[in-house]
Amino acid sequence: MAELQDSSSSPKLKQTLGPLMLWGLGVGYVISGMYFGWNIGLEKGGTLGLAIATFFIIIMYVTFTFSYTELACAIPKAGGAFDYADRGLGKNMGFIAGIAQIVEFVFAPPAIALAIGAYFHLSFPQFDTIAIAIVAYLIFTGLNIYGVKAAASFELIITILAVGELLLFTGATMPEFQFENLKQNALPNGVEGIFAAIPFAIWFFLAIEGVANVAEETINPQRNVLIGFGSAILTLVVLCLLTFSSSVGVAGWEAIVFPVGSETASDSPLPLALGRVVGENAFLYELLITIGLFGLIASFHGIILAAGRATFEFGRVGYAPRFLGKVQKKFRTPANALIINMVVGIIALLTGKTGEIITIACFGALSLYIISMITFFSLRKKEPDMPRPFKVPMYPVFPALALTIAVVALIAMTVYNLMLGAIYFGFVSASFIAFKMFYKEEAKVV
């Protein structure tokens, strides 16, 4: 990842990323969702409930990704959805899009940190899961503060390893696949379980839009962002289908949600499935845990990076306290934004509630998707002549589908998570009130 090029109040970003790096970042941001988190949706909806939810979420992400790519190619800036909404809908909606993006990117890492702790704990049970998660936060926040010049290469390498491990896992478990296992207690909570499983279907793909946040650092973004986005979503859809079917097909959904003798949902479903095939002492089992950690680290490190830039951009334009938009003089990185994000993330992970943290992140993501698609239609109407190197296929069907599914998903999530929804919308409302009270037009950097 390119470093910030100067320490002024409006630093520029160096263009260094090509399509392969963008693919690595796009898949790397998301791939941890294949290793954990999604299995909690099985507890909510069973195999059929999560499968139905995932089917519609895949449609949403495919249509959203192509629509969002049009925005990213036309407005290649580090703020992503914040920059698009600010231009298409005005500063008020720009702020809301930005705060939703920050919530998504800040709350996804603590959930991943808990999974890193859970996977590490499998091999070294003497270490506490929470302690490992906090150490991971300190290490990777420190690395991002020190400098991220080689981050994209690092992401690419460990992402390739993580993809290879998922394919290896599929190859090991598929011989034991039985269709009957998919039908065991397939819809335990009825239709309601489908809606309750939505956040965990989203977790399969959460944060892929982070590719847009590095458009400003991409060589020929009008071409390469499309290639990076498109290849990443295709890879993730294939991995999602393989991981889902091969995991549940071994022994049914309950076997990869609840460890033997426990009623608490696990943060390491793939080892539970593989352990039933090869045993917990097998080399392949240890290999899964080791390389699985790389997959979690890829997402953890990548989203910390994206979160730092989203928060940094907010401070850079004056929509948040200006110190968040400052560049650390020695390392020339957004250290203040990274540290604040780490503090919030550690507070979240101390709750130990992976499912709730994932749901909060999904509230931010869906809000972001809805505002982005409204922005899409607004810019098509307001600025029809704006250069658009890439235009979404099947307009207006693709953006309309993405918008519709995102709205239904957000309503369903709110209904089935009233307390978490109240916390999320309360935070957004309080942030917006503070923004209106303290924001000054002249503080914005044009």
Buried (B, 14 or more C-beta within 10 A) or exposed (E): BBBBEEEEBEBEBEBBBBBBBBBBBBBBBBBBBBBBBBBBBBBBBBBBBBBBBBEBBBBBBBBBBBBBBBBBBBBBBBBBBBBBBBBBBEBBBBBBBBBBBBBBBBBBBBBBBBBBBBBBBBEEEEEEBBEBBBBBBEEBBEBBBEBBBEBBEBBBBBBBBBBEBBBBBBEBBBEBBEEEBBEBEBBBBEEBBBBBBBBBBBBBBBBBBBBBBBBBBBEBBBBBBBBBBBBBBBBBBEBBBBBBBBBBBBBBBBBBBBBEEEEEBBBBBBBBBBBBBBEEEBEBBBBBBBBBBBBBBBBBBBBBBBBBBBBBBBBBBBBBBBEBBBBBEEBBBBBBBBBBBBEBBBEBBEEBBBBBBBBBBBBBBBBBBBBBBBBBBBBBEEEEEEEBBBEBEEBEEBBBBBBBBBBBBBEBBBEBBEEBBEBBEEBBEEBBEEBEEEBEEEEEEE
